[in-house]
Amino acid sequence: MLFNSYIFILLFLPITLTGFFLIGLKGKTEVAIGWLVGASLCFYGWWNPVYLFIIMGSILLNYGWGIQLAHRQSRGFLVIGIALNLGVLGYFKYANFFVANLNALTGAPVYLSPIVLPLAISFFTFQQISYLVDAYQGNTREYNFLHYCLFVTFFPQLIAGPIVHHREMLPQFGRRSIFRFNAETLSVGITVFFFGLFKKVIIADGMAGYATPVFEAVKHAYVLSFLEAWEGALAYTLQIYFDFSGYSDMAIGLAYMFGIRIPLNFDSPYKAGNIIDFWRRWHISLSRFLRDYLYIPLGGNRKGGARRYGNLMITMLLGGLWHGAAWTFVIWGGLHGLFLLVNHLWANIKQRCGYTGHSLLAGGAARLLTFLSVVVAWVFFRADSAGSAFSVLQSMAGLNGFVLPETCLAGCKVLAVPLQHAGVDFRHLNYFGGSEEVAYIAIALLVAWFAPNVQQMTNRFTPYINIIAKGKKLPDAPAWLQWQPSPRWAVILIFCVLASILSLSRASEFLYFQF
């Protein structure tokens, strides 16, 4: 079931909310939790009921394993539990990938029937691995099976995160106040949800209309022009940004309707001044997981510079592979690993030289360089193969020539001859529409670069758990953009609701659903 669907918004969500608060009103908190677990399983099983056997099997295994770890605190037992989880994930997500590569390298005639990837298996597997580690370390324990089911299946964060810790969410369900209807909490949750929905169906899906044809054309060996390549790359860069940002807003809003705060998972990453900062803002809960359960156990930065950079590269390569069973994702992770190495080296050089200065121009240049690096990496993330990605990048670099739409001839006749002598060609471009598309992309870029995000706009209500860098908080939006119950904001919300609802006929999956 999609958040951006009529059945979810008009049927599932109202029934789930109403049932939860009516049961909670009678003081039957455990029944209310059971209702929410049942609703979440219905939400998950809507795609394919067979998936329910997989997620329930995972829940039963990890629940029992966690209880044993809390009692025994055996490192070997922990390693076995993690290995079992990764084994299941590896089979469903990577078996076909590794068999295909084995056949390509050795010519072995190994055949494996196509394996359908269960929905959200990466997210609920990582979430339960974090629970096992926390149970082993004595940071948390859970003896109530119903509560553990809710921890894993809570539908706002089940499909595409954030990856939450047991200790972050379950204590909230111990507060009786959440089972009582609260008009303010509901109104804030609804606002955040529909702002996120607007981002998804209006902006992200709109950008998909520009990005998808370009990458599909390259997949079929079409050679892009300079303008077509940049339009496709920038459109996808904005599509995945507003898609994931919209989902993160919707997840926070949905959870807050029930009075639950889940971790902040997205903090305007295209405002980052360097790649280190980017990864503190993009998919924050995944970055935290990789840091705590991969980078630090590998040794982190405790064993010298060379080992640190090696650990960093391993972490990013595996983080790339987590996103998908394809070499393009590994290359994407490797590129970000390389960017991070350069970033850390540059920071060390500045520190040794005693450079502490910062200017507006230098800050702007750093942000632009960071953004362009991210755009280049996204090309590999989106392309169907490394060859397609390199083809797009060649066109972006101008190696396939410069072409302007033939309609430009009418507007710049004086410049046409000099431009043609300079090597610029004029002809019809199949995947560049002109000024309208440029304006749409430019406006979306300005929003991503300069506008406050939804969490900043609702900061006074803090509908999220802050897990960004220690000691840092989100800056408040300007006063006139801080949300509050008022006629003005009601009009804005109604506009977002109507625009989004009327666009649901072209509903599409969230990009992170496939991971």
C-alpha positions as CSV (number, residue, x, y, z in Angstrom):
1,M,0.0,0.0,0.0
2,L,1.4,3.4,-1.0
3,F,1.2,6.5,1.2
4,N,0.4,8.4,-2.0
5,S,-2.8,6.4,-2.9
6,Y,-6.5,6.9,-2.4
7,I,-7.0,3.7,-0.5
8,F,-4.4,4.7,2.1
9,I,-5.4,8.4,2.5
10,L,-9.2,8.0,2.4
11,L,-9.7,4.5,3.9
12,F,-6.7,2.9,5.7
13,L,-5.4,5.9,7.6
14,P,-8.8,7.2,8.9
15,I,-9.9,3.7,10.0
16,T,-6.5,3.0,11.7
17,L,-6.5,6.4,13.6
18,T,-10.2,6.1,14.6
19,G,-9.8,2.6,15.9
20,F,-6.6,3.4,17.8
21,F,-8.1,6.3,19.7
22,L,-11.5,4.7,20.3
23,I,-9.7,1.7,21.9
24,G,-7.3,3.9,23.8
25,L,-10.2,6.0,25.1
26,K,-11.5,2.9,26.9
27,G,-8.1,2.5,28.6
28,K,-7.2,-0.7,26.7
29,T,-3.7,0.3,25.8
30,E,-2.5,-3.2,24.9
31,V,-5.5,-3.8,22.7
32,A,-4.7,-0.4,21.0
33,I,-1.2,-1.5,20.4
34,G,-2.5,-4.8,19.0
35,W,-4.8,-2.9,16.7
36,L,-1.8,-0.9,15.4
37,V,0.2,-4.0,14.8
38,G,-2.6,-5.6,12.9
39,A,-3.1,-2.5,10.8
40,S,0.7,-2.3,10.1
41,L,0.7,-6.0,9.0
42,C,-2.3,-5.3,6.8
43,F,-0.5,-2.3,5.3
44,Y,2.6,-4.5,4.6
45,G,0.7,-7.5,3.3
46,W,-1.3,-5.4,0.9
47,W,1.5,-5.7,-1.7
48,N,1.8,-9.5,-1.4
49,P,0.4,-11.5,1.5
50,V,3.2,-14.0,1.1
51,Y,5.6,-11.3,2.4
52,L,3.9,-11.6,5.8
53,F,5.5,-15.1,6.4
54,I,8.9,-13.6,5.8
55,I,8.5,-10.6,8.1
56,M,6.8,-12.6,10.8
57,G,9.5,-15.3,10.6
58,S,12.2,-12.6,11.0
59,I,10.3,-11.1,13.9
60,L,10.0,-14.5,15.7
61,L,13.6,-15.3,15.2
62,N,15.0,-12.0,16.4
63,Y,12.6,-11.7,19.3
64,G,13.7,-15.0,20.7
65,W,17.3,-14.3,19.9
66,G,17.2,-10.9,21.6
67,I,15.7,-12.5,24.8
68,Q,18.6,-15.0,24.9
69,L,21.2,-12.3,24.3
70,A,19.8,-10.2,27.1
71,H,20.3,-13.2,29.5
72,R,23.5,-14.7,28.1
73,Q,25.3,-11.7,26.5
74,S,27.4,-14.1,24.4
75,R,29.4,-12.5,21.7
76,G,29.3,-15.7,19.7
77,F,25.6,-15.9,20.0
78,L,25.3,-12.3,18.8
79,V,27.5,-13.0,15.8
80,I,25.3,-16.0,14.8
81,G,22.2,-13.9,15.1
82,I,23.6,-11.2,12.9
83,A,24.9,-13.8,10.4
84,L,21.4,-15.3,10.2
85,N,19.8,-11.9,9.4
86,L,22.5,-11.1,6.8
87,G,22.2,-14.6,5.3
88,V,18.4,-14.1,4.7
89,L,19.0,-10.6,3.4
90,G,21.8,-11.8,1.2
91,Y,19.8,-14.7,-0.3
92,F,16.8,-12.5,-1.3
93,K,18.7,-9.5,-2.3
94,Y,22.1,-10.7,-3.7
95,A,21.8,-14.3,-4.7
96,N,20.9,-13.6,-8.3
97,F,23.5,-10.9,-8.5
98,F,26.4,-13.1,-7.3
99,V,25.4,-16.0,-9.4
100,A,25.2,-13.8,-12.5
101,N,28.7,-12.4,-11.8
102,L,30.1,-15.9,-11.1
103,N,28.8,-17.1,-14.4
104,A,30.3,-14.1,-16.2
105,L,33.7,-14.6,-14.6
106,T,34.0,-18.4,-14.8
107,G,31.6,-19.4,-17.5
108,A,29.9,-21.7,-15.0
109,P,26.4,-22.8,-16.1
110,V,24.9,-22.0,-12.6
111,Y,21.2,-21.2,-12.8
112,L,19.1,-19.7,-10.1
113,S,15.4,-18.9,-10.5
114,P,14.7,-15.2,-10.2
115,I,14.1,-14.2,-6.6
116,V,11.5,-11.6,-5.8
117,L,12.9,-9.1,-3.3
118,P,10.5,-8.9,-0.3
119,L,9.3,-5.4,0.5
120,A,11.4,-3.4,3.0
121,I,13.6,-6.4,3.9
122,S,16.7,-4.2,4.0
123,F,15.1,-1.8,6.5
124,F,13.5,-4.3,8.9
125,T,16.7,-6.5,8.8
126,F,19.0,-3.6,9.8
127,Q,16.5,-2.5,12.4
128,Q,16.5,-5.9,14.1
129,I,20.3,-6.2,13.8
130,S,20.5,-3.0,15.8
131,Y,18.1,-4.4,18.4
132,L,20.3,-7.6,18.8
133,V,23.4,-5.5,19.3
134,D,21.6,-3.2,21.8
135,A,20.3,-6.3,23.6
136,Y,23.8,-7.8,23.8
137,Q,25.2,-4.5,25.2
138,G,22.5,-4.3,27.7
139,N,21.1,-1.1,26.3
140,T,17.6,-2.5,25.8
141,R,15.5,-5.6,26.3
142,E,12.0,-6.6,25.2
143,Y,9.9,-9.4,26.8
144,N,6.6,-8.3,25.4
145,F,6.1,-9.9,22.0
146,L,3.3,-7.5,21.0
147,H,5.5,-4.5,21.7
148,Y,8.4,-6.0,19.7
149,C,6.1,-6.6,16.7
150,L,5.1,-2.9,16.9
151,F,8.8,-1.9,17.0
152,V,9.4,-3.7,13.7
153,T,6.1,-3.2,11.9
154,F,5.0,0.3,12.8
155,F,3.7,1.3,9.3
156,P,5.0,4.9,9.0
157,Q,8.6,3.8,9.1
158,L,8.3,0.2,7.9
159,I,8.8,0.5,4.2
160,A,11.6,3.0,3.7
161,G,12.8,4.0,7.2
162,P,14.1,5.6,9.2
163,I,16.0,2.8,10.9
164,V,15.0,3.3,14.5
165,H,16.4,1.9,17.7
166,H,14.1,0.0,20.1
167,R,14.9,2.4,22.9
168,E,13.8,5.4,20.8
169,M,10.3,4.2,20.0
170,L,8.9,1.7,22.5
171,P,9.1,3.8,25.6
172,Q,6.8,6.3,23.9
173,F,4.1,3.7,23.7
174,G,4.4,3.4,27.5
175,R,2.9,6.9,27.9
176,R,-0.8,6.8,28.4
177,S,-1.2,10.3,26.9
178,I,-0.6,9.0,23.3
179,F,-3.8,6.9,23.5
180,R,-5.9,10.0,24.0
181,F,-6.9,12.1,21.1
182,N,-5.0,15.4,20.8
183,A,-6.2,17.9,18.2
184,E,-2.9,19.8,18.1
185,T,-0.8,16.7,17.6
186,L,-3.1,15.4,14.9
187,S,-3.1,18.8,13.1
188,V,0.7,19.0,13.1
189,G,1.0,15.4,11.9
190,I,-1.6,16.0,9.1
191,T,0.3,19.2,8.0
192,V,3.7,17.5,7.9
193,F,2.2,14.5,6.0
194,F,0.5,16.6,3.3
195,F,3.5,18.8,2.8
196,G,5.5,15.7,2.2
197,L,2.8,14.3,-0.1
198,F,3.0,17.5,-2.1
199,K,6.7,17.1,-2.5
200,K,6.3,13.6,-3.8
201,V,3.4,13.8,-6.2
202,I,3.9,17.3,-7.5
203,I,7.7,17.9,-7.5
204,A,9.4,14.5,-7.5
205,D,6.9,12.8,-9.9
206,G,7.1,15.9,-12.1
207,M,10.9,15.6,-12.2
208,A,10.5,11.9,-13.1
209,G,8.8,13.0,-16.3
210,Y,12.1,14.7,-17.4
211,A,14.6,12.2,-15.9
212,T,13.1,8.8,-16.9
213,P,12.9,9.4,-20.7
214,V,16.6,10.5,-20.7
215,F,17.9,7.5,-18.9
216,E,15.7,5.1,-20.8
217,A,17.0,6.6,-24.1
218,V,20.6,6.1,-22.9
219,K,19.7,2.5,-22.0
220,H,18.9,1.9,-25.6
221,A,22.2,3.4,-26.9
222,Y,20.9,7.0,-27.6
223,V,23.7,9.5,-27.5
224,L,22.6,12.5,-25.5
225,S,23.4,16.1,-26.3
226,F,25.0,18.4,-23.6
227,L,21.7,20.0,-22.7
228,E,19.8,16.7,-22.6
229,A,22.4,15.0,-20.4
230,W,22.4,17.9,-17.9
231,E,18.6,18.1,-17.8
232,G,18.3,14.3,-17.2
233,A,21.0,14.4,-14.4
234,L,19.6,17.4,-12.7
235,A,16.0,16.2,-13.0
236,Y,16.9,12.9,-11.3
237,T,19.0,14.7,-8.7
238,L,15.9,16.6,-7.8
239,Q,13.5,13.7,-8.2
240,I,15.3,11.5,-5.6
241,Y,15.7,14.5,-3.3
242,F,12.1,15.5,-3.2
243,D,11.0,11.8,-3.3
244,F,13.0,10.8,-0.3
245,S,12.4,14.2,1.5
246,G,8.7,13.8,0.9
247,Y,8.6,10.2,2.2
248,S,10.6,11.3,5.3
249,D,8.1,14.1,6.0
250,M,5.2,11.8,5.5
251,A,6.6,9.2,7.8
252,I,7.2,11.8,10.5
253,G,3.7,13.2,10.0
254,L,2.0,9.8,10.1
255,A,3.8,8.8,13.3
256,Y,3.0,12.1,15.0
257,M,-0.7,11.7,14.3
258,F,-0.4,8.8,16.8
259,G,1.6,11.0,19.1
260,I,4.9,9.1,18.3
261,R,8.1,10.8,17.3
262,I,10.4,9.0,15.0
263,P,14.0,10.0,14.1
264,L,14.7,12.8,11.7
265,N,16.1,11.2,8.5
266,F,16.5,14.0,6.1
267,D,18.0,17.5,6.7
268,S,18.2,19.5,3.4
269,P,21.4,17.7,2.2
270,Y,21.8,19.8,-0.9
271,K,22.7,22.7,1.5
272,A,25.8,20.8,2.6
273,G,29.1,22.6,2.3
274,N,31.1,19.3,1.9
275,I,30.5,15.6,1.5
276,I,31.0,14.9,5.2
277,D,28.1,17.3,5.9
278,F,26.1,15.7,3.1
279,W,26.2,12.4,4.8
280,R,25.2,14.0,8.1
281,R,22.0,15.2,6.3
282,W,21.1,12.4,3.8
283,H,19.5,9.2,5.2
284,I,20.7,10.1,8.6
285,S,19.5,6.9,10.3
286,L,21.4,4.8,7.7
287,S,24.5,6.8,8.2
288,R,24.2,6.3,11.9
289,F,23.7,2.6,11.5
290,L,26.8,2.2,9.2
291,R,28.9,4.3,11.5
292,D,27.9,2.4,14.7
293,Y,27.7,-1.1,13.4
294,L,30.2,-1.2,10.6
295,Y,32.7,1.7,10.6
296,I,33.4,1.8,14.3
297,P,33.6,-2.1,14.7
298,L,36.1,-2.1,11.8
299,G,38.3,0.2,13.9
300,G,37.0,3.6,12.9
301,N,39.7,6.3,13.2
302,R,41.4,4.6,16.2
303,K,44.2,2.8,14.3
304,G,45.9,5.4,12.2
305,G,45.1,7.4,9.1
306,A,45.5,4.7,6.5
307,R,43.3,2.3,8.4
308,R,40.7,5.0,8.9
309,Y,40.5,5.7,5.2
310,G,40.3,2.0,4.4
311,N,37.5,1.6,6.9
312,L,35.7,4.6,5.4
313,M,36.0,3.2,1.9
314,I,34.7,-0.3,3.0
315,T,31.8,1.3,4.7
316,M,30.8,3.3,1.7
317,L,31.2,0.4,-0.7
318,L,29.0,-1.8,1.4
319,G,26.6,1.1,1.9
320,G,26.3,1.4,-1.9
321,L,25.7,-2.4,-2.2
322,W,23.0,-2.1,0.5
323,H,21.1,0.1,-1.9
324,G,20.9,-2.5,-4.6
325,A,22.4,-5.6,-6.1
326,A,24.2,-3.9,-9.1
327,W,27.7,-2.6,-9.8
328,T,26.3,0.8,-10.4
329,F,25.4,1.1,-6.7
330,V,28.8,-0.2,-5.7
331,I,30.4,2.5,-7.9
332,W,28.1,5.1,-6.4
333,G,29.2,4.1,-2.9
334,G,32.9,4.0,-4.0
335,L,32.6,7.5,-5.5
336,H,31.2,8.8,-2.2
337,G,33.9,7.0,-0.3
338,L,36.5,8.7,-2.6
339,F,34.8,12.1,-2.0
340,L,34.9,11.5,1.7
341,L,38.6,10.6,1.6
342,V,39.4,13.8,-0.3
343,N,37.3,15.8,2.1
344,H,39.1,14.4,5.2
345,L,42.5,14.9,3.6
346,W,41.7,18.5,2.7
347,A,40.4,19.2,6.2
348,N,43.6,17.8,7.6
349,I,45.7,19.9,5.3
350,K,43.8,23.1,6.4
351,Q,44.2,22.1,10.0
352,R,48.0,21.6,9.7
353,C,48.4,24.9,7.9
354,G,46.4,26.7,10.6
355,Y,43.8,27.9,8.1
356,T,40.6,28.9,9.9
357,G,39.3,31.5,7.5
358,H,35.9,31.3,5.8
359,S,34.4,33.7,3.3
360,L,31.0,33.8,1.7
361,L,32.5,33.2,-1.7
362,A,34.5,30.2,-0.5
363,G,31.4,28.8,1.2
364,G,29.3,29.1,-1.9
365,A,32.0,27.5,-4.0
366,A,32.3,24.6,-1.6
367,R,28.5,24.1,-1.6
368,L,28.5,24.1,-5.5
369,L,31.4,21.7,-5.7
370,T,29.7,19.4,-3.2
371,F,26.4,19.5,-5.2
372,L,28.1,18.8,-8.5
373,S,30.0,15.8,-7.0
374,V,26.6,14.5,-5.8
375,V,25.1,15.0,-9.2
376,V,27.9,13.0,-10.9
377,A,27.4,10.1,-8.4
378,W,23.6,10.1,-8.9
379,V,24.2,9.3,-12.6
380,F,25.6,5.9,-11.6
381,F,22.9,5.4,-9.0
382,R,20.2,5.9,-11.7
383,A,21.7,4.4,-14.8
384,D,21.0,0.8,-15.7
385,S,24.7,0.0,-16.2
386,A,28.1,1.6,-15.8
387,G,28.3,2.0,-19.6
388,S,25.1,4.0,-19.7
389,A,26.4,6.2,-16.8
390,F,29.7,6.9,-18.6
391,S,27.7,7.8,-21.7
392,V,25.7,10.4,-19.7
393,L,28.8,11.8,-18.1
394,Q,30.6,12.1,-21.5
395,S,27.6,14.1,-22.8
396,M,27.6,16.3,-19.6
397,A,31.3,17.0,-20.2
398,G,30.6,18.1,-23.7
399,L,32.5,15.2,-25.3
400,N,29.6,14.5,-27.6
401,G,29.3,18.0,-28.9
402,F,27.1,21.0,-28.2
403,V,23.6,21.2,-29.7
404,L,21.0,23.9,-29.3
405,P,17.3,23.4,-30.2
406,E,16.6,24.5,-33.7
407,T,14.0,26.9,-32.4
408,C,16.9,29.0,-31.1
409,L,17.8,29.9,-34.6
410,A,14.8,32.2,-34.8
411,G,15.8,34.0,-31.6
412,C,19.6,34.4,-32.3
413,K,20.1,34.7,-36.0
414,V,23.0,37.1,-35.5
415,L,24.8,34.6,-33.3
416,A,23.9,31.5,-35.3
417,V,26.7,31.6,-37.8
418,P,29.5,32.3,-35.2
419,L,28.1,29.6,-33.0
420,Q,28.1,27.1,-35.9
421,H,31.7,28.0,-36.7
422,A,32.5,27.3,-33.1
423,G,31.1,23.8,-33.4
424,V,27.6,24.4,-32.0
425,D,24.9,22.5,-34.0
426,F,21.2,23.4,-34.3
427,R,18.7,20.6,-34.5
428,H,15.7,19.1,-32.8
429,L,16.4,17.7,-29.3
430,N,14.2,14.7,-28.4
431,Y,14.7,15.1,-24.6
432,F,15.1,18.8,-24.0
433,G,11.9,20.8,-24.0
434,G,13.3,24.3,-23.5
435,S,12.5,27.2,-21.2
436,E,9.6,25.6,-19.4
437,E,11.7,22.6,-18.2
438,V,14.6,24.8,-17.4
439,A,12.4,27.1,-15.2
440,Y,10.9,24.1,-13.4
441,I,14.3,22.6,-12.6
442,A,15.7,26.0,-11.6
443,I,12.8,26.7,-9.2
444,A,13.2,23.2,-7.6
445,L,16.9,23.8,-7.2
446,L,16.3,27.1,-5.4
447,V,13.9,25.5,-3.1
448,A,16.4,22.7,-2.3
449,W,19.2,25.1,-1.8
450,F,17.6,28.0,0.1
451,A,14.1,27.2,1.5
452,P,13.7,25.9,5.1
453,N,12.6,22.3,5.3
454,V,9.3,21.1,6.8
455,Q,10.9,20.2,10.1
456,Q,12.3,23.7,10.5
457,M,8.8,25.1,9.7
458,T,7.3,22.9,12.5
459,N,10.3,23.2,14.9
460,R,8.3,24.6,17.8
461,F,6.3,21.4,17.9
462,T,9.3,19.1,17.4
463,P,7.4,16.2,15.7
464,Y,10.6,14.2,15.3
465,I,13.6,12.8,17.3
466,N,16.7,14.8,16.6
467,I,19.6,12.5,15.7
468,I,21.8,14.9,13.7
469,A,25.3,15.8,14.9
470,K,25.7,16.0,18.6
471,G,24.9,19.4,20.0
472,K,23.4,20.6,16.7
473,K,19.7,21.5,16.3
474,L,17.8,22.5,13.3
475,P,17.6,26.3,12.9
476,D,14.1,27.7,13.0
477,A,12.5,28.9,9.8
478,P,12.0,32.6,9.4
479,A,9.0,33.8,11.6
480,W,6.7,34.1,8.6
481,L,7.4,30.5,7.5
482,Q,6.9,29.0,11.0
483,W,3.8,26.8,10.9
484,Q,1.0,27.5,13.4
485,P,-2.8,26.8,13.4
486,S,-4.1,29.8,11.5
487,P,-6.4,30.7,8.6
488,R,-3.3,31.5,6.4
489,W,-1.7,28.1,7.0
490,A,-5.1,26.4,6.6
491,V,-5.4,27.8,3.1
492,I,-1.9,26.7,2.2
493,L,-2.6,23.2,3.6
494,I,-5.9,23.0,1.7
495,F,-4.0,23.9,-1.5
496,C,-1.4,21.2,-0.9
497,V,-4.1,18.6,-0.1
498,L,-6.2,19.4,-3.2
499,A,-3.2,19.6,-5.6
500,S,-1.8,16.3,-4.2
501,I,-5.1,14.4,-4.2
502,L,-5.9,15.4,-7.7
503,S,-2.5,14.1,-8.9
504,L,-2.8,10.7,-7.2
505,S,-4.1,9.1,-10.4
506,R,-0.5,9.0,-11.5
507,A,0.7,7.6,-8.2
508,S,4.2,6.0,-8.3
509,E,6.3,4.1,-5.8
510,F,8.8,5.8,-3.7
511,L,12.4,5.4,-5.0
512,Y,13.6,4.0,-1.7
513,F,10.9,1.2,-1.7
514,Q,13.2,-0.9,-4.0
515,F,16.0,-0.9,-1.5
